[in-house]
């Protein structure tokens, strides 16, 4: 059974950095594109970034481009999200998601989700 476990969330100040991790198990990790989504209270789930199976292609939302960096280590079955220059509007629960083969910015296309990790950014 596929399991995705996020970690690394926390409370930071605006301008600070955080690194999220998502450890995957129960799947052939190199066959899955990975993505991060986030959801703030009272808001719809929002696509953040995705990475291809080999890590050679990425796709960022405009809201995080230039500040966030996604990477993956297929040997460790882990995907990372380095978040720099955090803003209060980045505060949300961050979820990682896995999709067989190709990535998408549509959460409905992902069948595997983690439980989420909370990121809080104080101004």
PASEBA-1860 file (N, C-alpha, C; in nm, 3 decimals):
! residues 123
1> XXXXXXXX> 0.085/-0.118/0.000/0.000/0.000/0.000/0.088/0.123/0.000 ~ 0.048/0.219/-0.083/0.127/0.341/-0.098/0.114/0.427/0.027 ~ 0.227/0.476/0.071/0.227/0.566/0.186/0.319/0.683/0.156 ~ 0.268/0.803/0.180/0.346/0.925/0.165/0.345/0.997/0.299 ~ 0.462/1.027/0.352/0.471/1.088/0.484/0.551/1.217/0.474 ~ 0.482/1.329/0.496/0.547/1.459/0.493/0.605/1.493/0.630 ~ 0.708/1.573/0.627/0.768/1.624/0.750/0.838/1.755/0.720 ~ 0.873/1.827/0.826/0.951/1.948/0.809/0.873/2.078/0.827
9> XXXXXXXX> 0.744/2.068/0.844/0.666/2.189/0.864/0.696/2.253/0.999 ~ 0.645/2.374/1.018/0.667/2.442/1.145/0.626/2.586/1.138 ~ 0.662/2.659/1.243/0.632/2.802/1.254/0.759/2.880/1.226 ~ 0.752/2.969/1.130/0.865/3.054/1.096/0.818/3.197/1.079 ~ 0.914/3.286/1.069/0.882/3.426/1.043/0.892/3.454/0.893 ~ 0.824/3.556/0.851/0.832/3.598/0.711/0.978/3.620/0.674 ~ 1.016/3.569/0.557/1.154/3.581/0.511/1.240/3.461/0.543 ~ 1.193/3.377/0.632/1.268/3.258/0.671/1.254/3.148/0.567
17> XXXXXXXX> 1.323/3.038/0.592/1.320/2.922/0.503/1.276/2.798/0.578 ~ 1.222/2.704/0.503/1.186/2.572/0.555/1.211/2.471/0.445 ~ 1.241/2.349/0.486/1.256/2.240/0.391/1.159/2.129/0.430 ~ 1.068/2.100/0.341/0.975/1.990/0.361/1.029/1.865/0.294 ~ 0.996/1.751/0.353/1.031/1.622/0.295/0.906/1.537/0.284 ~ 0.907/1.449/0.187/0.798/1.354/0.171/0.861/1.219/0.138 ~ 0.850/1.128/0.231/0.906/0.994/0.213/0.797/0.900/0.161 ~ 0.827/0.832/0.054/0.729/0.743/-0.009/0.767/0.597/0.014
25> XXXXXXXX> 0.665/0.515/0.026/0.685/0.372/0.037/0.567/0.301/-0.028 ~ 0.589/0.174/-0.061/0.481/0.097/-0.121/0.460/0.122/-0.269 ~ 0.555/0.187/-0.332/0.545/0.213/-0.475/0.685/0.216/-0.535 ~ 0.691/0.197/-0.665/0.819/0.211/-0.736/0.836/0.360/-0.763 ~ 0.910/0.422/-0.676/0.914/0.569/-0.671/0.953/0.630/-0.804 ~ 1.045/0.570/-0.874/1.095/0.627/-0.999/0.991/0.625/-1.111 ~ 0.881/0.559/-1.090/0.774/0.556/-1.189/0.671/0.667/-1.166 ~ 0.687/0.740/-1.059/0.587/0.839/-1.019/0.640/0.981/-1.027
33> XXXXXXXX> 0.562/1.065/-1.092/0.585/1.207/-1.078/0.532/1.249/-0.941 ~ 0.593/1.350/-0.885/0.556/1.396/-0.751/0.520/1.543/-0.754 ~ 0.435/1.581/-0.663/0.391/1.721/-0.657/0.366/1.761/-0.513 ~ 0.368/1.889/-0.492/0.327/1.949/-0.366/0.206/2.038/-0.393 ~ 0.107/2.023/-0.305/-0.010/2.109/-0.305/-0.019/2.170/-0.165 ~ -0.100/2.271/-0.153/-0.122/2.329/-0.021/-0.266/2.375/-0.008 ~ -0.309/2.382/0.115/-0.446/2.428/0.143/-0.446/2.511/0.270 ~ -0.487/2.635/0.253/-0.502/2.725/0.367/-0.645/2.716/0.418
41> XXXXXXXX> -0.669/2.752/0.544/-0.805/2.747/0.599/-0.903/2.828/0.516 ~ -1.014/2.766/0.482/-1.118/2.835/0.407/-1.089/2.853/0.259 ~ -0.978/2.795/0.212/-0.942/2.810/0.071/-0.937/2.674/0.003 ~ -0.944/2.679/-0.127/-0.933/2.557/-0.206/-0.789/2.508/-0.208 ~ -0.774/2.379/-0.229/-0.640/2.324/-0.245/-0.572/2.388/-0.366 ~ -0.445/2.417/-0.352/-0.371/2.491/-0.454/-0.247/2.413/-0.496 ~ -0.225/2.403/-0.624/-0.103/2.342/-0.676/0.016/2.431/-0.645 ~ 0.126/2.371/-0.604/0.247/2.446/-0.575/0.356/2.416/-0.677
49> XXXXXXXX> 0.391/2.289/-0.691/0.502/2.253/-0.779/0.497/2.102/-0.805 ~ 0.552/2.063/-0.919/0.561/1.921/-0.952/0.698/1.891/-1.012 ~ 0.736/1.766/-1.004/0.864/1.722/-1.060/0.843/1.591/-1.133 ~ 0.915/1.576/-1.242/0.903/1.454/-1.323/0.967/1.335/-1.253 ~ 0.951/1.220/-1.311/1.000/1.097/-1.250/1.151/1.098/-1.229 ~ 1.223/1.155/-1.321/1.369/1.157/-1.309/1.420/1.285/-1.244 ~ 1.333/1.381/-1.226/1.374/1.507/-1.165/1.426/1.609/-1.263 ~ 1.423/1.577/-1.391/1.482/1.669/-1.489/1.386/1.778/-1.532
57> XXXXXXXX> 1.258/1.762/-1.499/1.161/1.864/-1.535/1.079/1.901/-1.412 ~ 1.055/2.031/-1.400/0.975/2.082/-1.290/0.873/2.182/-1.342 ~ 0.770/2.203/-1.263/0.665/2.297/-1.302/0.618/2.367/-1.176 ~ 0.636/2.499/-1.172/0.605/2.577/-1.053/0.483/2.666/-1.076 ~ 0.407/2.685/-0.971/0.303/2.786/-0.979/0.370/2.923/-0.974 ~ 0.304/3.020/-1.031/0.361/3.155/-1.035/0.383/3.211/-0.894 ~ 0.301/3.169/-0.802/0.307/3.225/-0.667/0.435/3.186/-0.592 ~ 0.501/3.079/-0.633/0.620/3.033/-0.561/0.745/3.032/-0.648
65> XXXXXXXX> 0.729/3.060/-0.775/0.843/3.055/-0.866/0.952/3.150/-0.820 ~ 1.074/3.101/-0.816/1.185/3.183/-0.773/1.212/3.178/-0.623 ~ 1.118/3.122/-0.547/1.135/3.113/-0.402/1.140/2.969/-0.355 ~ 1.066/2.882/-0.419/1.060/2.741/-0.380/1.136/2.657/-0.482 ~ 1.192/2.548/-0.433/1.263/2.454/-0.521/1.224/2.312/-0.483 ~ 1.180/2.237/-0.582/1.148/2.096/-0.560/1.265/2.012/-0.609 ~ 1.289/1.903/-0.538/1.391/1.808/-0.581/1.350/1.670/-0.532 ~ 1.415/1.570/-0.586/1.383/1.435/-0.543/1.509/1.350/-0.542
73> XXXXXXXX> 1.505/1.250/-0.457/1.614/1.153/-0.448/1.551/1.016/-0.466 ~ 1.561/0.963/-0.584/1.495/0.836/-0.613/1.556/0.720/-0.534 ~ 1.682/0.732/-0.498/1.745/0.627/-0.417/1.685/0.622/-0.276 ~ 1.634/0.735/-0.230/1.574/0.742/-0.096/1.422/0.749/-0.102 ~ 1.366/0.746/-0.223/1.220/0.755/-0.240/1.164/0.876/-0.166 ~ 1.229/0.987/-0.184/1.192/1.108/-0.111/1.191/1.228/-0.204 ~ 1.093/1.312/-0.185/1.086/1.439/-0.256/1.094/1.551/-0.153 ~ 1.157/1.659/-0.195/1.182/1.771/-0.104/1.121/1.899/-0.161
81> XXXXXXXX> 1.089/1.989/-0.070/1.046/2.122/-0.110/1.122/2.223/-0.025 ~ 1.216/2.289/-0.089/1.290/2.396/-0.021/1.214/2.526/-0.040 ~ 1.174/2.587/0.068/1.094/2.708/0.063/1.175/2.822/0.124 ~ 1.207/2.919/0.041/1.282/3.036/0.085/1.194/3.160/0.077 ~ 1.236/3.263/0.147/1.164/3.391/0.146/1.016/3.370/0.171 ~ 0.984/3.296/0.274/0.846/3.264/0.302/0.765/3.389/0.335 ~ 0.641/3.388/0.291/0.549/3.498/0.313/0.430/3.448/0.395 ~ 0.361/3.538/0.462/0.243/3.494/0.539/0.142/3.421/0.451
89> XXXXXXXX> 0.131/3.458/0.326/0.035/3.392/0.238/0.079/3.251/0.198 ~ 0.199/3.210/0.233/0.243/3.073/0.210/0.194/2.978/0.319 ~ 0.140/3.033/0.426/0.094/2.950/0.536/-0.020/2.859/0.491 ~ -0.006/2.731/0.519/-0.105/2.632/0.475/-0.061/2.495/0.524 ~ -0.148/2.398/0.503/-0.107/2.258/0.516/-0.053/2.216/0.380 ~ 0.066/2.163/0.379/0.131/2.121/0.256/0.121/1.969/0.242 ~ 0.076/1.929/0.125/0.057/1.787/0.096/0.147/1.745/-0.020 ~ 0.206/1.629/-0.010/0.272/1.575/-0.128/0.178/1.473/-0.191
97> XXXXXXXX> 0.194/1.457/-0.321/0.108/1.369/-0.398/0.191/1.298/-0.503 ~ 0.149/1.176/-0.536/0.220/1.095/-0.634/0.126/1.056/-0.746 ~ 0.177/1.063/-0.867/0.098/1.024/-0.984/0.186/0.940/-1.075 ~ 0.129/0.829/-1.118/0.204/0.740/-1.206/0.236/0.809/-1.337 ~ 0.362/0.802/-1.375/0.413/0.858/-1.499/0.421/1.009/-1.500 ~ 0.314/1.076/-1.541/0.325/1.218/-1.573/0.267/1.309/-1.466 ~ 0.331/1.424/-1.447/0.278/1.517/-1.349/0.167/1.602/-1.407 ~ 0.096/1.665/-1.318/-0.016/1.751/-1.353/-0.031/1.855/-1.243
105> XXXXXXXX> -0.093/1.966/-1.276/-0.124/2.066/-1.174/-0.267/2.049/-1.122 ~ -0.333/1.944/-1.165/-0.469/1.914/-1.124/-0.467/1.807/-1.016 ~ -0.503/1.844/-0.897/-0.500/1.750/-0.786/-0.589/1.629/-0.806 ~ -0.693/1.644/-0.886/-0.785/1.531/-0.910/-0.716/1.417/-0.984 ~ -0.603/1.447/-1.046/-0.531/1.345/-1.123/-0.433/1.266/-1.038 ~ -0.422/1.299/-0.910/-0.330/1.229/-0.821/-0.409/1.133/-0.732 ~ -0.365/1.011/-0.730/-0.437/0.910/-0.651/-0.375/0.881/-0.516 ~ -0.259/0.940/-0.490/-0.188/0.910/-0.366/-0.148/1.039/-0.297
113> XXXXXXXX> -0.185/1.049/-0.173/-0.162/1.172/-0.097/-0.105/1.141/0.040 ~ -0.026/1.234/0.090/0.020/1.226/0.228/-0.081/1.291/0.321 ~ -0.048/1.290/0.449/-0.142/1.343/0.549/-0.126/1.493/0.569 ~ -0.018/1.549/0.515/0.003/1.692/0.522/0.093/1.734/0.638 ~ 0.158/1.848/0.620/0.239/1.907/0.725/0.209/2.057/0.729 ~ 0.193/2.109/0.848/0.151/2.248/0.865/0.269/2.343/0.853 ~ 0.251/2.446/0.775/0.349/2.555/0.766/0.280/2.682/0.809 ~ 0.334/2.747/0.909/0.280/2.872/0.960/0.386/2.980/0.947
121> XXX> 0.347/3.093/0.890/0.441/3.202/0.867/0.387/3.327/0.936 ~ 0.462/3.377/1.031/0.421/3.496/1.102/0.482/3.619/1.035 ~ 0.407/3.727/1.039/0.454/3.850/0.973/0.534/3.937/1.069
END
